[in-house]
Each structure stands twice: as structure tokens, then as C-alpha cells.
Amino acid sequence: MHQPPVTILDKQFSIYLPERKILQSVEILAARLSHDYQGKQPLFLSVLNGSFMFASDLMKEISIDCEISFIRLSSYADMQSTGKVKEIIGLKEEIKGRHVVILEDIVDTGHTIAGLLPQLHAKEPASVEIATLLLKPDSLQHRIEIKYAALSIANDFVVGYGLDYNGLGRNLRDIYKVL
Ligand code: IMP
């Protein structure tokens, strides 16, 4: 079916990843995670706001015992060599000894994840991995292993399925890229 472009604020976006393709990829990722974390009762940490839709669809396909919690990252920061470090807000769970899987909407430069990982490691988890809906491999500026990526994409700005442009577009079922 032809999908017309959408306009958000000053930009036009064209269809890029239809919902069907997204859900297929999420299902494959969920099967991998269910296999790899069998018997480990992983704790998924969904990073708000962007990952809410991904986290919801992923969880429905996870077939092993698991928990999920939701965190945010502060917008203020202290400066480090990597740039701004955002602090974790809202983490109530005991992390020590747990197998943690961070759920992200998109890993672009990797600054966000690079700032988050040391904060989690300081809490002595048994393991930490990253599961992201989208990865922009050409944009990544850190030596971090993104073990689980549902889809790799080119270096385009995208919206929809939880991802926003200035707060808008999160409600779109499909993912669109800027024209
Ligand atoms: P990073 O720190 O550069 O890896 O970027 C991570 C964050 O930037 C994501 O969690 C998004 O909130 C935002 N972001 C990066 N690329 C895009 C995009 O193409 N569309 C919408 N948000 C994006």
C-alpha cells in the first residue's frame, strides 16, 4: 500500500520501515534474547521515552521468565571527555548480580549508551548488554559492543514507532525518514 509522506513541524518524512518489517525484526530479536537468557531471569531496562513501543512489542515475544523496569536519563550533565553524561533517573531495582539488558530506541553516536554503561557497571550487575531497535553503525563514535540490534540503518534522521522529532511523531506505527 502506498504511504504518503508525513509532515512534522518544518520537515517532511517518507516511509522507511513499515510496521510489518519492524515487528518481524523485533520478533527475531526476542527469540535470540529468549534463547541467550534462558534460566537467567534478565532484567530489561527500557530507556524512556523513545523505547516504550519497542519495549512493549519485544516483551510480548519474550518466552522466558524476565522482568522489566523503566528508566530515564537526566538532561543535565557534568562534562567528561565523551561529552555530556546523563544520569539515570528512576532505577529502583537491585542491579547487583542481575543480568541486565538495556532497551534503547536507537543508538546513533553511542554517547548516551557510553554514559549509561559505567553507571550500571558501578552497581555490580552479573552482566549488561544493549538491545536496540535501530543502530546507525556509520554514526557510532564509541568502542562499545551493541550485541542486539533489531535493524541497522543508514545515517538518516528517522521518526515513528516511539522515535520523535521535537517531541512529535512517536505515535506513528511505521518508521519514516527525513526527506
Ligand atoms: P546517541 O547518544 O547519539 O547514540 O543518540 C541516542 C539518542 O538520540 C536516542 O535515544 C534518540 O533519542 C536520539 N536520536 C538519535 N538519532 C535519532 C533519530 O534518527 N531519530 C530520533 N531520535 C534520534
Backbone and ligand atoms as CSV (ligand in chain L), in Angstrom:
chain,resi,resn,atom,element,x,y,z
A,1,MET,N,N,0.835,-1.193,0.000
A,1,MET,CA,C,0.000,0.000,0.000
A,1,MET,C,C,0.878,1.255,0.000
A,2,HIS,N,N,0.516,2.223,-0.821
A,2,HIS,CA,C,1.308,3.453,-0.899
A,2,HIS,C,C,1.111,4.286,0.364
A,3,GLN,N,N,2.212,4.702,0.955
A,3,GLN,CA,C,2.148,5.525,2.169
A,3,GLN,C,C,2.572,6.934,1.798
A,4,PRO,N,N,1.706,7.896,1.928
A,4,PRO,CA,C,2.091,9.269,1.586
A,4,PRO,C,C,3.097,9.820,2.594
A,5,PRO,N,N,3.903,10.802,2.197
A,5,PRO,CA,C,4.829,11.419,3.147
A,5,PRO,C,C,4.057,12.083,4.290
A,6,VAL,N,N,4.717,12.205,5.448
A,6,VAL,CA,C,4.086,12.921,6.561
A,6,VAL,C,C,4.901,14.189,6.844
A,7,THR,N,N,4.204,15.209,7.290
A,7,THR,CA,C,4.866,16.457,7.653
A,7,THR,C,C,4.843,16.601,9.162
A,8,ILE,N,N,6.009,16.820,9.754
A,8,ILE,CA,C,6.094,17.123,11.190
A,8,ILE,C,C,6.875,18.422,11.326
A,9,LEU,N,N,6.186,19.418,11.899
A,9,LEU,CA,C,6.767,20.754,12.021
A,9,LEU,C,C,7.289,21.201,10.659
A,10,ASP,N,N,8.591,21.474,10.543
A,10,ASP,CA,C,9.128,22.025,9.294
A,10,ASP,C,C,9.685,20.967,8.352
A,11,LYS,N,N,9.512,19.671,8.687
A,11,LYS,CA,C,10.165,18.633,7.877
A,11,LYS,C,C,9.167,17.638,7.291
A,12,GLN,N,N,9.564,17.089,6.145
A,12,GLN,CA,C,8.770,16.038,5.504
A,12,GLN,C,C,9.495,14.713,5.652
A,13,PHE,N,N,8.729,13.679,5.886
A,13,PHE,CA,C,9.294,12.342,6.085
A,13,PHE,C,C,8.604,11.352,5.150
A,14,SER,N,N,9.382,10.409,4.606
A,14,SER,CA,C,8.790,9.374,3.763
A,14,SER,C,C,8.926,8.015,4.456
A,15,ILE,N,N,8.043,7.119,4.078
A,15,ILE,CA,C,8.027,5.790,4.712
A,15,ILE,C,C,9.383,5.100,4.517
A,16,TYR,N,N,9.855,4.447,5.554
A,16,TYR,CA,C,11.179,3.828,5.524
A,16,TYR,C,C,11.079,2.365,5.966
A,17,LEU,N,N,10.550,2.139,7.164
A,17,LEU,CA,C,10.380,0.771,7.662
A,17,LEU,C,C,8.918,0.566,8.047
A,18,PRO,N,N,8.187,-0.228,7.268
A,18,PRO,CA,C,6.785,-0.449,7.609
A,18,PRO,C,C,6.646,-1.282,8.893
A,19,GLU,N,N,5.536,-1.105,9.562
A,19,GLU,CA,C,5.282,-1.781,10.842
A,19,GLU,C,C,5.549,-3.291,10.752
A,20,ARG,N,N,5.104,-3.893,9.631
A,20,ARG,CA,C,5.264,-5.348,9.448
A,20,ARG,C,C,6.741,-5.743,9.558
A,21,LYS,N,N,7.588,-4.977,8.910
A,21,LYS,CA,C,9.034,-5.264,8.908
A,21,LYS,C,C,9.624,-5.046,10.316
A,22,ILE,N,N,9.177,-3.995,10.984
A,22,ILE,CA,C,9.660,-3.716,12.349
A,22,ILE,C,C,9.304,-4.884,13.258
A,23,LEU,N,N,8.034,-5.306,13.196
A,23,LEU,CA,C,7.566,-6.362,14.109
A,23,LEU,C,C,8.271,-7.695,13.833
A,24,GLN,N,N,8.538,-7.969,12.552
A,24,GLN,CA,C,9.295,-9.185,12.204
A,24,GLN,C,C,10.670,-9.159,12.863
A,25,SER,N,N,11.344,-8.004,12.775
A,25,SER,CA,C,12.693,-7.877,13.328
A,25,SER,C,C,12.673,-7.950,14.848
A,26,VAL,N,N,11.647,-7.374,15.449
A,26,VAL,CA,C,11.518,-7.404,16.912
A,26,VAL,C,C,11.299,-8.854,17.373
A,27,GLU,N,N,10.509,-9.588,16.605
A,27,GLU,CA,C,10.236,-10.991,16.938
A,27,GLU,C,C,11.525,-11.828,16.878
A,28,ILE,N,N,12.331,-11.601,15.867
A,28,ILE,CA,C,13.600,-12.342,15.722
A,28,ILE,C,C,14.534,-12.004,16.885
A,29,LEU,N,N,14.581,-10.727,17.237
A,29,LEU,CA,C,15.423,-10.302,18.365
A,29,LEU,C,C,14.939,-10.935,19.671
A,30,ALA,N,N,13.626,-10.976,19.867
A,30,ALA,CA,C,13.060,-11.564,21.091
A,30,ALA,C,C,13.421,-13.055,21.185
A,31,ALA,N,N,13.420,-13.730,20.052
A,31,ALA,CA,C,13.773,-15.163,20.045
A,31,ALA,C,C,15.237,-15.338,20.444
A,32,ARG,N,N,16.097,-14.465,19.935
A,32,ARG,CA,C,17.534,-14.521,20.315
A,32,ARG,C,C,17.709,-14.298,21.803
A,33,LEU,N,N,17.043,-13.271,22.320
A,33,LEU,CA,C,17.170,-12.945,23.748
A,33,LEU,C,C,16.612,-14.078,24.606
A,34,SER,N,N,15.497,-14.640,24.199
A,34,SER,CA,C,14.881,-15.736,24.968
A,34,SER,C,C,15.822,-16.938,25.010
A,35,HIS,N,N,16.519,-17.164,23.918
A,35,HIS,CA,C,17.494,-18.259,23.851
A,35,HIS,C,C,18.700,-17.962,24.740
A,36,ASP,N,N,19.263,-16.778,24.578
A,36,ASP,CA,C,20.522,-16.435,25.268
A,36,ASP,C,C,20.345,-16.269,26.782
A,37,TYR,N,N,19.141,-15.875,27.212
A,37,TYR,CA,C,18.921,-15.586,28.645
A,37,TYR,C,C,18.088,-16.662,29.350
A,38,GLN,N,N,17.950,-17.807,28.716
A,38,GLN,CA,C,17.242,-18.939,29.324
A,38,GLN,C,C,17.845,-19.230,30.702
A,39,GLY,N,N,17.006,-19.263,31.744
A,39,GLY,CA,C,17.464,-19.593,33.094
A,39,GLY,C,C,18.137,-18.440,33.837
A,40,LYS,N,N,18.225,-17.271,33.202
A,40,LYS,CA,C,18.946,-16.140,33.826
A,40,LYS,C,C,18.026,-15.046,34.357
A,41,GLN,N,N,16.748,-15.169,34.132
A,41,GLN,CA,C,15.746,-14.167,34.544
A,41,GLN,C,C,16.258,-12.738,34.357
A,42,PRO,N,N,16.457,-12.319,33.101
A,42,PRO,CA,C,17.034,-10.997,32.846
A,42,PRO,C,C,16.125,-9.863,33.333
A,43,LEU,N,N,16.779,-8.733,33.617
A,43,LEU,CA,C,16.052,-7.501,33.936
A,43,LEU,C,C,16.219,-6.562,32.745
A,44,PHE,N,N,15.138,-6.316,32.038
A,44,PHE,CA,C,15.179,-5.366,30.932
A,44,PHE,C,C,14.997,-3.961,31.489
A,45,LEU,N,N,15.857,-3.053,31.053
A,45,LEU,CA,C,15.731,-1.650,31.454
A,45,LEU,C,C,15.426,-0.829,30.214
A,46,SER,N,N,14.189,-0.405,30.108
A,46,SER,CA,C,13.739,0.353,28.949
A,46,SER,C,C,14.007,1.838,29.177
A,47,VAL,N,N,14.752,2.437,28.264
A,47,VAL,CA,C,15.108,3.852,28.407
A,47,VAL,C,C,14.008,4.706,27.774
A,48,LEU,N,N,13.309,5.455,28.617
A,48,LEU,CA,C,12.217,6.327,28.164
A,48,LEU,C,C,12.782,7.642,27.635
A,49,ASN,N,N,12.087,8.342,26.716
A,49,ASN,CA,C,10.764,7.989,26.243
A,49,ASN,C,C,10.798,7.039,25.040
A,50,GLY,N,N,11.829,7.138,24.246
A,50,GLY,CA,C,11.814,6.578,22.898
A,50,GLY,C,C,11.561,5.091,22.781
A,51,SER,N,N,11.895,4.303,23.821
A,51,SER,CA,C,11.847,2.846,23.642
A,51,SER,C,C,10.533,2.218,24.102
A,52,PHE,N,N,9.524,3.026,24.427
A,52,PHE,CA,C,8.313,2.431,25.021
A,52,PHE,C,C,7.599,1.464,24.078
A,53,MET,N,N,7.531,1.789,22.800
A,53,MET,CA,C,6.792,0.936,21.862
A,53,MET,C,C,7.589,-0.329,21.561
A,54,PHE,N,N,8.872,-0.156,21.362
A,54,PHE,CA,C,9.787,-1.284,21.132
A,54,PHE,C,C,9.741,-2.231,22.333
A,55,ALA,N,N,9.834,-1.672,23.554
A,55,ALA,CA,C,9.850,-2.495,24.763
A,55,ALA,C,C,8.553,-3.300,24.877
A,56,SER,N,N,7.450,-2.652,24.570
A,56,SER,CA,C,6.141,-3.310,24.670
A,56,SER,C,C,6.039,-4.486,23.694
A,57,ASP,N,N,6.385,-4.251,22.437
A,57,ASP,CA,C,6.281,-5.330,21.444
A,57,ASP,C,C,7.312,-6.430,21.704
A,58,LEU,N,N,8.507,-6.048,22.143
A,58,LEU,CA,C,9.548,-7.047,22.433
A,58,LEU,C,C,9.101,-7.962,23.578
A,59,MET,N,N,8.588,-7.355,24.648
A,59,MET,CA,C,8.200,-8.135,25.829
A,59,MET,C,C,7.148,-9.183,25.502
A,60,LYS,N,N,6.242,-8.844,24.584
A,60,LYS,CA,C,5.173,-9.782,24.225
A,60,LYS,C,C,5.723,-11.032,23.551
A,61,GLU,N,N,6.932,-10.937,23.023
A,61,GLU,CA,C,7.539,-12.060,22.303
A,61,GLU,C,C,8.613,-12.776,23.109
A,62,ILE,N,N,8.911,-12.298,24.304
A,62,ILE,CA,C,9.915,-12.966,25.148
A,62,ILE,C,C,9.247,-14.157,25.829
A,63,SER,N,N,9.865,-15.328,25.708
A,63,SER,CA,C,9.202,-16.555,26.157
A,63,SER,C,C,9.785,-17.118,27.449
A,64,ILE,N,N,10.712,-16.399,28.078
A,64,ILE,CA,C,11.327,-16.883,29.319
A,64,ILE,C,C,10.937,-15.954,30.477
A,65,ASP,N,N,11.206,-16.385,31.719
A,65,ASP,CA,C,10.962,-15.518,32.870
A,65,ASP,C,C,11.852,-14.283,32.765
A,66,CYS,N,N,11.277,-13.120,32.957
A,66,CYS,CA,C,12.047,-11.880,32.870
A,66,CYS,C,C,11.317,-10.782,33.614
A,67,GLU,N,N,12.032,-9.686,33.875
A,67,GLU,CA,C,11.419,-8.505,34.485
A,67,GLU,C,C,11.720,-7.303,33.608
A,68,ILE,N,N,10.895,-6.287,33.763
A,68,ILE,CA,C,11.164,-5.040,33.037
A,68,ILE,C,C,10.978,-3.858,33.982
A,69,SER,N,N,11.821,-2.852,33.802
A,69,SER,CA,C,11.674,-1.615,34.535
A,69,SER,C,C,11.999,-0.477,33.575
A,70,PHE,N,N,11.582,0.720,33.935
A,70,PHE,CA,C,11.713,1.861,33.024
A,70,PHE,C,C,12.577,2.938,33.665
A,71,ILE,N,N,13.528,3.432,32.913
A,71,ILE,CA,C,14.391,4.494,33.422
A,71,ILE,C,C,14.370,5.679,32.458
A,72,ARG,N,N,14.808,6.789,32.993
A,72,ARG,CA,C,15.006,7.985,32.178
A,72,ARG,C,C,16.437,8.432,32.366
A,73,LEU,N,N,16.879,9.283,31.488
A,73,LEU,CA,C,18.206,9.878,31.648
A,73,LEU,C,C,18.024,11.380,31.814
A,74,SER,N,N,18.715,11.934,32.792
A,74,SER,CA,C,18.587,13.369,33.053
A,74,SER,C,C,19.091,14.155,31.857
A,75,SER,N,N,18.572,15.351,31.691
A,75,SER,CA,C,19.047,16.139,30.550
A,75,SER,C,C,20.234,17.012,30.939
A,76,TYR,N,N,20.410,17.234,32.258
A,76,TYR,CA,C,21.595,17.993,32.655
A,76,TYR,C,C,22.802,17.049,32.715
A,77,ALA,N,N,23.983,17.613,32.972
A,77,ALA,CA,C,25.153,16.770,32.825
A,77,ALA,C,C,26.391,17.379,33.443
A,78,ASP,N,N,27.346,16.518,33.807
A,78,ASP,CA,C,28.680,17.062,34.040
A,78,ASP,C,C,29.527,16.678,32.829
A,79,MET,N,N,30.472,17.510,32.532
A,79,MET,CA,C,31.235,17.280,31.305
A,79,MET,C,C,32.354,16.264,31.535
A,80,GLN,N,N,32.471,15.336,30.623
A,80,GLN,CA,C,33.599,14.401,30.626
A,80,GLN,C,C,34.176,14.404,29.217
A,81,SER,N,N,35.192,13.591,29.019
A,81,SER,CA,C,35.839,13.592,27.704
A,81,SER,C,C,34.864,13.164,26.600
A,82,THR,N,N,33.887,12.335,26.958
A,82,THR,CA,C,32.924,11.859,25.967
A,82,THR,C,C,31.833,12.875,25.695
A,83,GLY,N,N,31.795,13.972,26.444
A,83,GLY,CA,C,30.705,14.928,26.281
A,83,GLY,C,C,29.836,14.919,27.515
A,84,LYS,N,N,28.547,15.072,27.323
A,84,LYS,CA,C,27.636,15.174,28.458
A,84,LYS,C,C,27.262,13.785,28.979
A,85,VAL,N,N,27.346,13.635,30.300
A,85,VAL,CA,C,26.946,12.367,30.892
A,85,VAL,C,C,25.590,12.535,31.560
A,86,LYS,N,N,24.626,11.785,31.079
A,86,LYS,CA,C,23.277,11.869,31.639
A,86,LYS,C,C,23.139,10.862,32.763
A,87,GLU,N,N,22.536,11.304,33.846
A,87,GLU,CA,C,22.375,10.405,34.994
A,87,GLU,C,C,21.086,9.599,34.882
A,88,ILE,N,N,21.134,8.392,35.454
A,88,ILE,CA,C,19.951,7.525,35.453
A,88,ILE,C,C,18.951,8.028,36.494
A,89,ILE,N,N,17.697,8.134,36.079
A,89,ILE,CA,C,16.620,8.511,36.999
A,89,ILE,C,C,15.611,7.364,37.048
A,90,GLY,N,N,15.151,7.048,38.258
A,90,GLY,CA,C,14.016,6.128,38.396
A,90,GLY,C,C,14.377,4.671,38.524
A,91,LEU,N,N,15.645,4.374,38.729
A,91,LEU,CA,C,16.032,2.967,38.859
A,91,LEU,C,C,15.848,2.519,40.314
A,92,LYS,N,N,14.840,1.696,40.546
A,92,LYS,CA,C,14.513,1.247,41.909
A,92,LYS,C,C,15.038,-0.166,42.170
A,93,GLU,N,N,15.211,-0.933,41.107
A,93,GLU,CA,C,15.576,-2.338,41.244
A,93,GLU,C,C,17.007,-2.518,41.738
A,94,GLU,N,N,17.224,-3.592,42.473
A,94,GLU,CA,C,18.580,-4.004,42.846
A,94,GLU,C,C,19.230,-4.603,41.598
A,95,ILE,N,N,20.366,-4.032,41.214
A,95,ILE,CA,C,21.037,-4.436,39.979
A,95,ILE,C,C,22.111,-5.496,40.257
A,96,LYS,N,N,22.628,-5.454,41.469
A,96,LYS,CA,C,23.758,-6.333,41.820
A,96,LYS,C,C,23.427,-7.798,41.524
A,97,GLY,N,N,24.291,-8.419,40.752
A,97,GLY,CA,C,24.133,-9.839,40.441
A,97,GLY,C,C,23.105,-10.154,39.365
A,98,ARG,N,N,22.439,-9.117,38.825
A,98,ARG,CA,C,21.401,-9.359,37.818
A,98,ARG,C,C,21.976,-9.322,36.398
A,99,HIS,N,N,21.293,-10.026,35.510
A,99,HIS,CA,C,21.620,-9.942,34.083
A,99,HIS,C,C,20.740,-8.843,33.493
A,100,VAL,N,N,21.380,-7.719,33.156
A,100,VAL,CA,C,20.655,-6.522,32.719
A,100,VAL,C,C,20.726,-6.395,31.190
A,101,VAL,N,N,19.590,-6.084,30.588
A,101,VAL,CA,C,19.560,-5.789,29.149
A,101,VAL,C,C,18.924,-4.411,28.988
A,102,ILE,N,N,19.712,-3.462,28.493
A,102,ILE,CA,C,19.209,-2.102,28.251
A,102,ILE,C,C,18.414,-2.101,26.947
A,103,LEU,N,N,17.213,-1.551,26.988
A,103,LEU,CA,C,16.407,-1.426,25.767
A,103,LEU,C,C,16.415,0.023,25.303
A,104,GLU,N,N,16.971,0.248,24.121
A,104,GLU,CA,C,17.064,1.603,23.551
A,104,GLU,C,C,16.276,1.666,22.248
A,105,ASP,N,N,15.800,2.854,21.919
A,105,ASP,CA,C,15.126,3.029,20.627
A,105,ASP,C,C,16.137,3.054,19.490
A,106,ILE,N,N,17.224,3.812,19.702
A,106,ILE,CA,C,18.204,3.963,18.634
A,106,ILE,C,C,19.572,4.265,19.236
A,107,VAL,N,N,20.595,3.659,18.678
A,107,VAL,CA,C,21.969,4.022,19.032
A,107,VAL,C,C,22.548,4.723,17.814
A,108,ASP,N,N,22.884,5.983,18.029
A,108,ASP,CA,C,23.354,6.841,16.936
A,108,ASP,C,C,24.869,7.050,17.125
A,109,THR,N,N,25.280,8.104,17.822
A,109,THR,CA,C,26.712,8.292,18.084
A,109,THR,C,C,27.212,7.323,19.154
A,110,GLY,N,N,26.296,6.856,20.012
A,110,GLY,CA,C,26.671,5.983,21.126
A,110,GLY,C,C,26.983,6.753,22.402
A,111,HIS,N,N,26.915,8.099,22.360
A,111,HIS,CA,C,27.218,8.904,23.557
A,111,HIS,C,C,26.316,8.505,24.738
A,112,THR,N,N,25.036,8.325,24.449
A,112,THR,CA,C,24.076,8.016,25.521
A,112,THR,C,C,24.443,6.703,26.205
A,113,ILE,N,N,24.665,5.681,25.405
A,113,ILE,CA,C,24.998,4.361,25.957
A,113,ILE,C,C,26.355,4.398,26.650
A,114,ALA,N,N,27.303,5.111,26.065
A,114,ALA,CA,C,28.642,5.197,26.661
A,114,ALA,C,C,28.588,5.874,28.028
A,115,GLY,N,N,27.645,6.773,28.223
A,115,GLY,CA,C,27.473,7.423,29.519
A,115,GLY,C,C,26.725,6.546,30.514
A,116,LEU,N,N,25.842,5.735,30.002
A,116,LEU,CA,C,24.983,4.890,30.838
A,116,LEU,C,C,25.726,3.661,31.375
A,117,LEU,N,N,26.543,3.043,30.532
A,117,LEU,CA,C,27.178,1.763,30.905
A,117,LEU,C,C,28.000,1.827,32.199
A,118,PRO,N,N,28.885,2.820,32.372
A,118,PRO,CA,C,29.670,2.851,33.621
A,118,PRO,C,C,28.794,3.007,34.863
A,119,GLN,N,N,27.705,3.744,34.730
A,119,GLN,CA,C,26.797,3.916,35.870
A,119,GLN,C,C,26.157,2.588,36.266
A,120,LEU,N,N,25.841,1.776,35.284
A,120,LEU,CA,C,25.254,0.459,35.588
A,120,LEU,C,C,26.320,-0.498,36.114
A,121,HIS,N,N,27.489,-0.495,35.488
A,121,HIS,CA,C,28.568,-1.397,35.930
A,121,HIS,C,C,28.954,-1.125,37.380
A,122,ALA,N,N,28.846,0.140,37.799
A,122,ALA,CA,C,29.177,0.501,39.181
A,122,ALA,C,C,28.256,-0.197,40.183
A,123,LYS,N,N,27.105,-0.626,39.718
A,123,LYS,CA,C,26.145,-1.304,40.599
A,123,LYS,C,C,26.334,-2.823,40.598
A,124,GLU,N,N,27.414,-3.282,39.988
A,124,GLU,CA,C,27.841,-4.684,40.007
A,124,GLU,C,C,26.806,-5.700,39.494
A,125,PRO,N,N,26.296,-5.480,38.300
A,125,PRO,CA,C,25.412,-6.489,37.716
A,125,PRO,C,C,26.218,-7.721,37.294
A,126,ALA,N,N,25.546,-8.856,37.114
A,126,ALA,CA,C,26.234,-10.055,36.606
A,126,ALA,C,C,26.659,-9.824,35.159
A,127,SER,N,N,25.824,-9.127,34.398
A,127,SER,CA,C,26.164,-8.786,33.011
A,127,SER,C,C,25.292,-7.626,32.554
A,128,VAL,N,N,25.779,-6.914,31.549
A,128,VAL,CA,C,24.987,-5.841,30.921
A,128,VAL,C,C,25.158,-5.957,29.408
A,129,GLU,N,N,24.051,-5.999,28.687
A,129,GLU,CA,C,24.090,-5.945,27.223
A,129,GLU,C,C,23.102,-4.877,26.763
A,130,ILE,N,N,23.267,-4.496,25.502
A,130,ILE,CA,C,22.386,-3.487,24.924
A,130,ILE,C,C,21.540,-4.131,23.833
A,131,ALA,N,N,20.245,-3.869,23.892
A,131,ALA,CA,C,19.346,-4.292,22.812
A,131,ALA,C,C,18.675,-3.036,22.287
A,132,THR,N,N,18.933,-2.731,21.031
A,132,THR,CA,C,18.365,-1.514,20.448
A,132,THR,C,C,17.503,-1.872,19.243
A,133,LEU,N,N,16.443,-1.095,19.069
A,133,LEU,CA,C,15.612,-1.307,17.893
A,133,LEU,C,C,16.410,-0.960,16.643
A,134,LEU,N,N,17.028,0.216,16.658
A,134,LEU,CA,C,17.772,0.696,15.485
A,134,LEU,C,C,19.214,1.007,15.848
A,135,LEU,N,N,20.101,0.699,14.938
A,135,LEU,CA,C,21.516,1.038,15.089
A,135,LEU,C,C,21.976,1.750,13.831
A,136,LYS,N,N,22.670,2.883,14.039
A,136,LYS,CA,C,23.285,3.572,12.895
A,136,LYS,C,C,24.783,3.284,12.971
A,137,PRO,N,N,25.257,2.194,12.375
A,137,PRO,CA,C,26.655,1.788,12.553
A,137,PRO,C,C,27.653,2.827,12.068
A,138,ASP,N,N,27.295,3.569,11.017
A,138,ASP,CA,C,28.239,4.550,10.458
A,138,ASP,C,C,28.378,5.785,11.344
A,139,SER,N,N,27.495,5.925,12.302
A,139,SER,CA,C,27.485,7.106,13.159
A,139,SER,C,C,28.166,6.852,14.510
A,140,LEU,N,N,28.357,5.585,14.832
A,140,LEU,CA,C,28.866,5.183,16.153
A,140,LEU,C,C,30.279,5.725,16.389
A,141,GLN,N,N,30.457,6.399,17.536
A,141,GLN,CA,C,31.758,7.018,17.831
A,141,GLN,C,C,32.444,6.399,19.039
A,142,HIS,N,N,31.903,5.311,19.560
A,142,HIS,CA,C,32.483,4.682,20.745
A,142,HIS,C,C,32.755,3.211,20.475
A,143,ARG,N,N,33.757,2.697,21.176
A,143,ARG,CA,C,34.054,1.268,21.051
A,143,ARG,C,C,33.165,0.499,22.021
A,144,ILE,N,N,31.896,0.429,21.699
A,144,ILE,CA,C,31.007,-0.353,22.554
A,144,ILE,C,C,30.358,-1.445,21.706
A,145,GLU,N,N,30.206,-2.596,22.327
A,145,GLU,CA,C,29.578,-3.690,21.587
A,145,GLU,C,C,28.066,-3.585,21.740
A,146,ILE,N,N,27.398,-3.439,20.609
A,146,ILE,CA,C,25.936,-3.463,20.622
A,146,ILE,C,C,25.562,-4.878,20.188
A,147,LYS,N,N,25.359,-5.738,21.170
A,147,LYS,CA,C,25.181,-7.151,20.845
A,147,LYS,C,C,23.855,-7.423,20.133
A,148,TYR,N,N,22.824,-6.670,20.529
A,148,TYR,CA,C,21.495,-6.935,19.982
A,148,TYR,C,C,20.926,-5.689,19.299
A,149,ALA,N,N,20.819,-5.732,17.987
A,149,ALA,CA,C,20.181,-4.644,17.229
A,149,ALA,C,C,19.140,-5.276,16.316
A,150,ALA,N,N,17.895,-4.816,16.428
A,150,ALA,CA,C,16.844,-5.390,15.578
A,150,ALA,C,C,17.095,-5.029,14.123
A,151,LEU,N,N,17.483,-3.770,13.869
A,151,LEU,CA,C,17.687,-3.302,12.496
A,151,LEU,C,C,18.849,-2.312,12.451
A,152,SER,N,N,19.703,-2.444,11.457
A,152,SER,CA,C,20.748,-1.442,11.221
A,152,SER,C,C,20.282,-0.543,10.087
A,153,ILE,N,N,20.499,0.756,10.255
A,153,ILE,CA,C,20.025,1.702,9.235
A,153,ILE,C,C,21.134,2.676,8.846
A,154,ALA,N,N,20.905,3.367,7.734
A,154,ALA,CA,C,21.859,4.385,7.281
A,154,ALA,C,C,21.754,5.603,8.194
A,155,ASN,N,N,22.611,6.554,7.919
A,155,ASN,CA,C,22.733,7.717,8.796
A,155,ASN,C,C,21.646,8.775,8.545
A,156,ASP,N,N,20.393,8.363,8.524
A,156,ASP,CA,C,19.286,9.297,8.275
A,156,ASP,C,C,18.533,9.562,9.566
A,157,PHE,N,N,17.924,10.721,9.674
A,157,PHE,CA,C,17.087,11.006,10.834
A,157,PHE,C,C,15.725,10.352,10.623
A,158,VAL,N,N,15.277,9.595,11.625
A,158,VAL,CA,C,14.027,8.842,11.488
A,158,VAL,C,C,13.051,9.185,12.621
A,159,VAL,N,N,11.768,9.000,12.324
A,159,VAL,CA,C,10.716,9.186,13.347
A,159,VAL,C,C,9.699,8.055,13.243
A,160,GLY,N,N,8.931,7.918,14.310
A,160,GLY,CA,C,7.840,6.938,14.336
A,160,GLY,C,C,8.172,5.766,15.228
A,161,TYR,N,N,7.141,4.990,15.583
A,161,TYR,CA,C,7.306,3.803,16.429
A,161,TYR,C,C,8.099,4.167,17.703
A,162,GLY,N,N,7.722,5.282,18.305
A,162,GLY,CA,C,8.364,5.713,19.551
A,162,GLY,C,C,9.401,6.805,19.382
A,163,LEU,N,N,9.972,6.895,18.185
A,163,LEU,CA,C,11.017,7.908,17.946
A,163,LEU,C,C,10.375,9.238,17.554
A,164,ASP,N,N,10.967,10.327,18.026
A,164,ASP,CA,C,10.332,11.629,17.826
A,164,ASP,C,C,11.203,12.613,17.065
A,165,TYR,N,N,10.521,13.636,16.546
A,165,TYR,CA,C,11.188,14.844,16.082
A,165,TYR,C,C,10.609,15.984,16.912
A,166,ASN,N,N,11.417,16.564,17.770
A,166,ASN,CA,C,10.959,17.611,18.705
A,166,ASN,C,C,9.682,17.215,19.441
A,167,GLY,N,N,9.647,15.975,19.901
A,167,GLY,CA,C,8.515,15.503,20.705
A,167,GLY,C,C,7.360,14.936,19.906
A,168,LEU,N,N,7.374,15.136,18.592
A,168,LEU,CA,C,6.251,14.674,17.765
A,168,LEU,C,C,6.630,13.451,16.938
A,169,GLY,N,N,5.621,12.700,16.535
A,169,GLY,CA,C,5.825,11.561,15.633
A,169,GLY,C,C,5.952,10.221,16.322
A,170,ARG,N,N,5.945,10.203,17.653
A,170,ARG,CA,C,6.131,8.929,18.364
A,170,ARG,C,C,4.982,7.957,18.110
A,171,ASN,N,N,3.811,8.507,17.793
A,171,ASN,CA,C,2.607,7.694,17.632
A,171,ASN,C,C,2.512,6.999,16.281
A,172,LEU,N,N,3.377,7.320,15.345
A,172,LEU,CA,C,3.307,6.691,14.019
A,172,LEU,C,C,3.628,5.198,14.134
A,173,ARG,N,N,2.853,4.368,13.433
A,173,ARG,CA,C,3.048,2.910,13.528
A,173,ARG,C,C,4.282,2.471,12.757
A,174,ASP,N,N,4.612,3.199,11.683
A,174,ASP,CA,C,5.757,2.873,10.834
A,174,ASP,C,C,6.896,3.838,11.156
A,175,ILE,N,N,8.087,3.511,10.641
A,175,ILE,CA,C,9.215,4.431,10.795
A,175,ILE,C,C,9.429,5.167,9.475
A,176,TYR,N,N,9.600,6.484,9.587
A,176,TYR,CA,C,9.782,7.358,8.428
A,176,TYR,C,C,11.159,8.003,8.507
A,177,LYS,N,N,11.709,8.309,7.321
A,177,LYS,CA,C,12.983,9.045,7.341
A,177,LYS,C,C,12.820,10.414,6.694
A,178,VAL,N,N,13.667,11.315,7.139
A,178,VAL,CA,C,13.537,12.702,6.670
A,178,VAL,C,C,13.880,12.791,5.182
A,179,LEU,N,N,13.115,13.610,4.470
A,179,LEU,CA,C,13.332,13.760,3.028
A,179,LEU,C,C,14.421,14.799,2.756
L,1,IMP,P1,P,23.275,8.776,20.708
L,1,IMP,O1,O,23.585,9.188,22.113
L,1,IMP,O2,O,23.895,9.682,19.689
L,1,IMP,O3,O,23.560,7.310,20.439
L,1,IMP,O4,O,21.732,9.025,20.474
L,1,IMP,C1,C,20.781,8.405,21.210
L,1,IMP,C2,C,19.506,9.217,21.300
L,1,IMP,O5,O,19.408,10.269,20.320
L,1,IMP,C3,C,18.343,8.291,21.025
L,1,IMP,O6,O,17.922,7.642,22.208
L,1,IMP,C4,C,17.326,9.241,20.452
L,1,IMP,O7,O,16.576,9.841,21.492
L,1,IMP,C5,C,18.123,10.305,19.745
L,1,IMP,N1,N,18.221,10.033,18.283
L,1,IMP,C6,C,19.330,9.718,17.596
L,1,IMP,N2,N,19.066,9.539,16.293
L,1,IMP,C7,C,17.732,9.752,16.157
L,1,IMP,C8,C,16.837,9.711,15.019
L,1,IMP,O8,O,17.198,9.430,13.852
L,1,IMP,N3,N,15.528,9.985,15.276
L,1,IMP,C9,C,15.063,10.292,16.529
L,1,IMP,N4,N,15.862,10.317,17.605
L,1,IMP,C10,C,17.191,10.061,17.425
